[in-house]
Amino acid sequence: MQEHAQHNDHTGRLDHADHPGHADHSDHGSGGASWATAARATLHCLTGCAIGEVLGMVIGTAFGWGNVPTMVLAIVLAFFFGYTLTLRSILGAGVDFRTAFRVALAADTLSIAVMELIDNGVIVLWPGAMDATLSDALFWAALALSLAVAFVVTTPVNKWMIGRGKGHAVVHRYHH
């Protein structure tokens, strides 16, 4: 009985409320996630996607590539940078590369896929956006709006995943 009482003494453990910047992450995997937590996870994902999207479109447009190869490059780079940002944070927590890579794939794949589907769908459907060049305001306006729409659509997906202990909930297990 004495051993059990000592085992349950967690007074030395860091409480979520005492961990700067992580006070409201206590809902990960508890069956529900706050909208704020989902929005932060989506913003994290959007950052990597946006870097990849913009870089891919700039490279493809600068080299005079057609729409399809430029879009493929932008999507590949969006996944690359999305995974890279997550990998960086997990590796920073001292996790080995193989585990960190698997966690990043599990955490980000659905989120990035939804974001890319919406983002590229908006650009494809926006009249003239596919033919806009880097110097056109339409290029930047369509890109900005497509990323904003992708954020709005992907946030509920991340909320659902985090609430079930998936997605960025997995990443946050390695932060504590």
Backbone bond lengths (Angstrom), bond angles and torsions (degrees), N, CA, C in turn:
res aa  C-N    CA-C-N  psi(-1)  N-CA   C-N-CA  omega(-1)  CA-C   N-CA-C  phi
1 M - - - 1.437 - - 1.515 110.21 -
2 Q 1.317 117.20 -40.92 1.461 122.04 179.46 1.538 109.79 -61.73
3 E 1.352 118.16 -42.80 1.457 121.46 179.72 1.522 110.30 -61.52
4 H 1.329 117.64 -41.97 1.457 122.00 -179.06 1.529 110.44 -64.04
5 A 1.307 116.78 -40.26 1.463 120.26 179.60 1.527 110.04 -64.96
6 Q 1.316 116.85 -39.68 1.461 119.45 178.54 1.522 110.80 -68.30
7 H 1.314 117.82 -37.15 1.459 122.02 179.96 1.525 111.09 -63.22
8 N 1.301 117.54 -35.85 1.458 120.67 -178.51 1.525 113.41 -83.16
9 D 1.316 117.84 -3.36 1.456 120.40 178.70 1.528 108.84 -80.37
10 H 1.322 115.53 103.25 1.456 121.36 -178.27 1.521 111.23 -108.20
11 T 1.303 117.69 30.10 1.454 120.30 -176.29 1.516 111.81 -64.80
12 G 1.302 118.05 -25.43 1.463 120.59 179.77 1.522 113.45 -84.12
13 R 1.293 117.56 -7.07 1.464 121.09 -177.56 1.519 110.19 -80.22
14 L 1.299 115.65 150.03 1.455 122.12 179.19 1.514 109.51 -81.95
15 D 1.288 117.14 123.52 1.457 122.51 177.77 1.524 108.76 -80.45
16 H 1.339 116.83 146.68 1.464 120.33 177.88 1.514 111.83 -52.70
17 A 1.303 117.76 -39.27 1.459 121.37 -177.48 1.522 111.30 -66.85
18 D 1.350 117.00 -24.83 1.459 120.46 -179.75 1.525 112.33 -89.47
19 H 1.292 118.59 -9.13 1.452 123.20 -177.60 1.524 108.48 -91.59
20 P 1.318 118.90 110.57 1.464 121.36 -175.22 1.527 112.48 -54.34
21 G 1.312 116.63 131.89 1.452 122.09 177.55 1.510 115.25 80.08
22 H 1.317 117.52 -2.13 1.457 119.53 -177.38 1.525 112.14 -125.58
23 A 1.287 117.97 20.94 1.458 121.43 -175.27 1.517 113.23 -62.66
24 D 1.325 117.07 -31.02 1.460 118.07 -176.07 1.520 113.37 -107.89
25 H 1.318 117.87 23.56 1.455 120.56 177.05 1.525 112.24 -91.49
26 S 1.298 116.59 8.86 1.460 119.93 -176.09 1.519 112.35 -71.34
27 D 1.336 117.45 -8.96 1.456 119.45 -178.98 1.521 113.24 -88.29
28 H 1.324 119.06 -1.13 1.457 121.03 -179.45 1.525 110.39 -62.36
29 G 1.300 114.97 123.03 1.445 119.69 174.87 1.510 114.69 74.99
30 S 1.302 118.98 7.70 1.459 120.18 -176.88 1.524 112.52 -94.05
31 G 1.333 116.80 10.29 1.455 119.65 179.97 1.514 112.40 98.25
32 G 1.315 117.84 -10.99 1.445 121.92 176.93 1.506 109.41 -152.38
33 A 1.307 115.84 150.60 1.456 120.90 178.23 1.514 107.81 -131.91
34 S 1.309 115.90 145.50 1.462 118.77 178.10 1.529 109.37 -74.93
35 W 1.317 114.53 156.29 1.462 119.97 176.71 1.522 110.02 -65.07
36 A 1.334 117.23 -34.67 1.462 120.58 179.51 1.529 110.90 -63.89
37 T 1.319 116.91 -41.96 1.461 120.97 177.96 1.516 110.05 -64.45
38 A 1.314 117.08 -44.02 1.471 121.05 178.67 1.519 111.18 -63.86
39 A 1.318 117.01 -39.85 1.469 120.79 179.68 1.526 110.51 -65.37
40 R 1.340 118.03 -40.47 1.465 120.54 177.81 1.525 111.01 -64.53
41 A 1.319 117.21 -42.33 1.465 120.55 178.27 1.523 110.21 -63.16
42 T 1.329 116.31 -41.18 1.459 120.63 -179.88 1.526 110.50 -67.65
43 L 1.314 116.98 -39.87 1.464 120.64 178.31 1.523 110.78 -63.80
44 H 1.335 116.12 -39.14 1.471 120.67 176.11 1.526 109.47 -59.64
45 C 1.315 115.92 -47.37 1.462 121.76 -179.94 1.529 110.54 -65.09
46 L 1.328 116.29 -43.02 1.457 121.90 -179.47 1.522 111.14 -61.16
47 T 1.309 117.65 -35.60 1.454 121.23 -179.95 1.526 110.78 -60.33
48 G 1.320 116.02 -50.22 1.466 119.92 177.91 1.519 112.01 -63.48
49 C 1.324 116.13 -42.56 1.468 120.22 179.73 1.519 111.03 -63.47
50 A 1.320 116.58 -42.90 1.461 120.56 -178.32 1.529 111.03 -64.85
51 I 1.327 116.92 -41.88 1.463 119.98 177.70 1.530 109.26 -59.08
52 G 1.324 116.81 -48.72 1.457 120.99 -179.77 1.519 112.97 -64.84
53 E 1.329 116.36 -43.67 1.471 120.81 179.49 1.523 111.25 -60.25
54 V 1.314 115.67 -52.17 1.466 119.60 -177.49 1.526 110.22 -62.72
55 L 1.321 116.96 -47.42 1.459 120.35 -179.81 1.530 111.06 -60.15
56 G 1.324 117.03 -45.20 1.463 120.55 179.33 1.515 112.66 -62.57
57 M 1.320 116.22 -43.11 1.466 119.51 179.83 1.523 111.33 -69.12
58 V 1.318 116.81 -38.09 1.465 119.96 177.63 1.526 110.59 -64.88
59 I 1.326 116.80 -46.14 1.471 120.34 179.54 1.527 110.40 -62.61
60 G 1.332 117.07 -50.64 1.461 120.44 -179.13 1.517 113.28 -60.84
61 T 1.316 115.70 -42.11 1.467 120.11 179.79 1.529 110.60 -69.16
62 A 1.336 117.40 -42.34 1.466 121.35 -179.46 1.526 111.55 -62.74
63 F 1.326 116.76 -35.18 1.462 120.44 179.54 1.532 112.95 -87.34
64 G 1.327 116.23 -0.24 1.458 120.06 177.92 1.524 113.51 72.12
65 W 1.329 116.52 24.56 1.464 119.86 179.07 1.518 109.20 -69.83
66 G 1.293 115.91 161.37 1.456 122.01 175.64 1.517 110.95 -74.54
67 N 1.315 114.72 175.54 1.467 120.59 -176.89 1.524 113.26 -62.92
68 V 1.317 117.22 -44.48 1.469 119.73 -175.38 1.533 111.67 -66.10
69 P 1.339 119.84 -51.46 1.468 117.35 179.35 1.534 112.94 -63.29
70 T 1.328 117.34 -34.42 1.464 120.30 177.82 1.520 110.36 -65.06
71 M 1.329 117.40 -43.36 1.454 121.13 -179.88 1.532 110.79 -66.95
72 V 1.314 117.64 -40.26 1.467 121.15 178.20 1.532 109.71 -61.81
73 L 1.336 117.07 -45.20 1.464 120.39 178.44 1.524 110.43 -61.77
74 A 1.325 117.31 -43.42 1.466 121.18 -179.84 1.530 110.95 -61.72
75 I 1.316 117.81 -41.05 1.466 121.62 179.53 1.529 110.77 -67.33
76 V 1.329 116.55 -45.48 1.466 120.38 178.94 1.529 109.96 -59.94
77 L 1.323 116.88 -45.03 1.462 120.00 179.88 1.531 112.02 -68.53
78 A 1.324 117.62 -32.35 1.467 120.71 176.37 1.530 110.12 -62.36
79 F 1.329 116.82 -45.95 1.465 119.80 176.75 1.533 110.35 -63.30
80 F 1.333 116.25 -44.77 1.464 120.76 -178.93 1.530 111.45 -57.66
81 F 1.329 117.00 -51.33 1.458 119.72 -177.65 1.528 111.77 -72.06
82 G 1.318 117.86 -33.19 1.458 120.44 175.34 1.520 111.35 -61.35
83 Y 1.331 115.86 -48.26 1.465 120.19 177.90 1.530 110.96 -65.83
84 T 1.323 117.12 -39.39 1.465 121.14 -177.10 1.525 111.67 -62.17
85 L 1.327 117.79 -42.65 1.467 119.84 178.82 1.525 111.19 -62.21
86 T 1.324 116.14 -40.63 1.465 119.57 178.49 1.529 110.64 -68.81
87 L 1.324 116.74 -44.36 1.469 120.67 178.02 1.527 111.24 -56.33
88 R 1.316 115.66 -43.16 1.458 120.39 -178.88 1.524 111.29 -58.10
89 S 1.331 116.08 -44.10 1.467 118.14 -178.41 1.521 112.13 -71.48
90 I 1.316 117.72 -35.97 1.471 120.53 -179.93 1.528 110.39 -72.15
91 L 1.326 116.90 -43.48 1.464 119.81 177.55 1.525 110.51 -62.89
92 G 1.325 117.06 -33.74 1.462 121.73 177.09 1.514 112.59 -64.23
93 A 1.330 116.59 -21.94 1.465 120.91 177.96 1.530 111.39 -86.23
94 G 1.347 116.77 3.05 1.458 120.67 176.22 1.519 115.15 90.08
95 V 1.319 117.40 15.11 1.463 121.69 -179.79 1.529 108.82 -84.51
96 D 1.326 117.44 143.35 1.455 120.69 179.15 1.539 110.14 -66.62
97 F 1.335 116.43 156.94 1.462 121.19 -173.03 1.526 112.74 -59.74
98 R 1.320 117.60 -45.07 1.472 120.64 -177.12 1.539 111.13 -59.61
99 T 1.326 116.31 -46.39 1.470 120.58 178.27 1.520 110.05 -65.16
100 A 1.337 116.34 -44.84 1.467 120.32 -179.62 1.529 110.88 -60.31
101 F 1.311 117.43 -40.98 1.459 121.71 179.88 1.530 110.67 -63.73
102 R 1.321 116.17 -44.47 1.470 119.95 179.05 1.525 111.24 -64.65
103 V 1.327 117.17 -39.33 1.464 120.94 178.23 1.530 109.77 -65.08
104 A 1.324 117.09 -43.84 1.468 120.44 179.42 1.532 111.15 -61.19
105 L 1.311 117.34 -42.38 1.473 120.29 177.56 1.520 110.84 -62.17
106 A 1.323 116.02 -45.69 1.462 120.18 -179.49 1.524 111.70 -66.48
107 A 1.315 116.47 -37.13 1.460 120.89 -174.55 1.524 112.52 -76.81
108 D 1.320 117.30 -36.14 1.465 119.88 -167.23 1.520 116.77 -111.02
109 T 1.305 119.18 -17.66 1.458 119.87 -171.34 1.531 113.07 -57.65
110 L 1.309 118.09 -52.05 1.472 119.71 -178.44 1.525 110.66 -64.94
111 S 1.308 117.03 -43.16 1.460 121.19 -179.32 1.529 110.92 -60.65
112 I 1.327 117.43 -48.58 1.462 120.72 179.66 1.522 110.62 -64.99
113 A 1.328 117.41 -41.64 1.464 120.57 -179.38 1.530 111.48 -60.68
114 V 1.334 117.00 -45.44 1.465 120.72 178.60 1.528 109.54 -64.01
115 M 1.318 115.46 -44.71 1.460 119.81 -179.54 1.529 110.85 -60.45
116 E 1.304 117.51 -44.14 1.458 121.09 -179.10 1.533 111.93 -68.36
117 L 1.315 116.44 -38.80 1.462 120.06 177.78 1.532 110.32 -60.91
118 I 1.314 116.62 -47.57 1.468 120.93 -178.90 1.523 110.41 -69.01
119 D 1.314 116.70 -49.09 1.460 122.10 -177.86 1.533 110.74 -56.09
120 N 1.310 116.55 -52.53 1.461 120.17 -178.26 1.522 112.05 -71.23
121 G 1.327 116.52 -31.69 1.464 119.55 176.04 1.520 112.28 -62.30
122 V 1.331 116.66 -42.08 1.470 120.77 178.05 1.523 109.92 -62.58
123 I 1.325 117.12 -44.69 1.462 120.85 -178.67 1.531 110.92 -64.85
124 V 1.324 117.09 -41.90 1.470 120.50 179.26 1.531 110.93 -64.80
125 L 1.326 116.78 -39.75 1.465 120.19 -176.81 1.534 113.54 -80.58
126 W 1.322 118.73 -20.10 1.463 122.10 -178.98 1.531 108.54 -74.15
127 P 1.311 118.29 117.83 1.471 120.97 -178.60 1.534 112.46 -56.21
128 G 1.308 115.53 123.77 1.461 122.18 177.05 1.516 115.24 85.35
129 A 1.318 118.49 -12.37 1.467 120.43 -175.65 1.524 112.10 -65.20
130 M 1.308 117.39 -36.25 1.468 120.33 -178.55 1.527 111.72 -68.02
131 D 1.308 117.72 -23.91 1.464 120.72 -178.27 1.528 112.60 -102.21
132 A 1.311 117.65 0.87 1.465 120.94 179.73 1.525 109.83 -71.18
133 T 1.316 115.63 148.16 1.465 121.14 177.83 1.521 109.56 -104.86
134 L 1.320 115.76 172.93 1.462 121.35 -177.52 1.530 112.68 -59.74
135 S 1.307 117.21 -26.21 1.469 120.19 -178.26 1.533 112.53 -87.72
136 D 1.335 117.42 -4.26 1.471 121.70 179.70 1.531 110.61 -88.44
137 A 1.315 115.62 134.63 1.469 120.14 175.30 1.528 109.99 -61.44
138 L 1.333 117.05 -31.76 1.463 121.06 179.58 1.530 111.04 -60.55
139 F 1.317 117.75 -38.92 1.468 121.79 178.69 1.525 109.85 -56.20
140 W 1.335 116.57 -51.64 1.457 121.93 -175.52 1.524 111.63 -73.28
141 A 1.331 117.25 -36.44 1.470 120.12 178.95 1.527 110.50 -66.80
142 A 1.327 116.60 -44.39 1.467 120.43 179.45 1.524 110.62 -64.29
143 L 1.321 116.57 -41.34 1.464 120.23 179.61 1.530 110.59 -64.35
144 A 1.322 117.12 -45.96 1.470 120.93 179.90 1.524 111.22 -62.48
145 L 1.324 117.24 -46.19 1.465 120.02 179.81 1.524 110.94 -65.76
146 S 1.328 117.34 -39.82 1.468 119.54 -179.00 1.521 111.33 -63.75
147 L 1.326 116.85 -38.44 1.470 120.16 177.78 1.527 111.23 -69.60
148 A 1.324 116.61 -37.34 1.474 120.00 177.87 1.526 110.78 -65.05
149 V 1.332 117.26 -43.70 1.467 120.95 178.18 1.525 109.79 -64.36
150 A 1.332 117.02 -41.57 1.466 120.76 178.39 1.524 110.92 -60.68
151 F 1.329 117.61 -39.59 1.465 121.60 177.73 1.525 110.42 -61.45
152 V 1.327 116.90 -46.60 1.467 121.62 -177.68 1.532 110.89 -63.90
153 V 1.318 117.52 -40.17 1.466 120.95 -178.49 1.527 111.41 -75.78
154 T 1.322 117.97 -35.25 1.466 121.53 -174.93 1.531 112.55 -80.50
155 T 1.322 118.54 -26.24 1.471 120.44 -179.01 1.534 112.37 -57.02
156 P 1.341 120.58 -46.61 1.472 118.51 177.27 1.535 113.02 -63.80
157 V 1.330 117.02 -31.60 1.471 120.33 176.67 1.523 109.22 -63.42
158 N 1.335 116.52 -46.12 1.467 119.89 178.75 1.520 111.66 -66.25
159 K 1.320 117.62 -37.21 1.467 120.69 177.27 1.528 110.07 -60.12
160 W 1.304 115.87 -45.16 1.468 121.70 179.20 1.530 110.63 -62.16
161 M 1.348 116.62 -45.60 1.468 119.94 -178.53 1.532 111.49 -66.82
162 I 1.326 117.44 -45.77 1.460 120.75 -179.38 1.527 110.13 -62.28
163 G 1.317 116.60 -39.82 1.459 121.12 179.16 1.521 113.10 -62.57
164 R 1.310 116.96 -20.21 1.469 122.18 178.37 1.524 112.37 -104.75
165 G 1.350 115.59 12.47 1.463 119.44 178.38 1.515 113.67 77.35
166 K 1.326 117.65 17.23 1.477 122.62 -179.01 1.530 108.95 -111.14
167 G 1.325 115.99 -177.31 1.458 120.58 175.89 1.513 111.38 61.49
168 H 1.320 116.51 -133.97 1.462 120.57 -176.48 1.521 113.18 -69.66
169 A 1.316 118.21 -12.47 1.467 119.85 173.41 1.524 109.48 -62.02
170 V 1.327 117.35 -34.83 1.459 122.21 178.77 1.525 109.61 -67.09
171 V 1.339 116.73 -42.33 1.464 120.95 179.37 1.525 110.93 -60.40
172 H 1.316 116.52 -43.39 1.457 120.14 -176.27 1.520 113.10 -68.82
173 R 1.307 118.25 -18.65 1.474 119.99 174.89 1.518 111.12 -63.69
174 Y 1.337 115.38 -26.85 1.468 120.36 -178.34 1.516 112.85 -89.95
175 H 1.304 117.70 -6.01 1.464 121.57 179.28 1.519 111.58 -87.01
176 H 1.313 118.77 -14.04 1.466 120.53 -172.15 1.504 110.94 -112.42
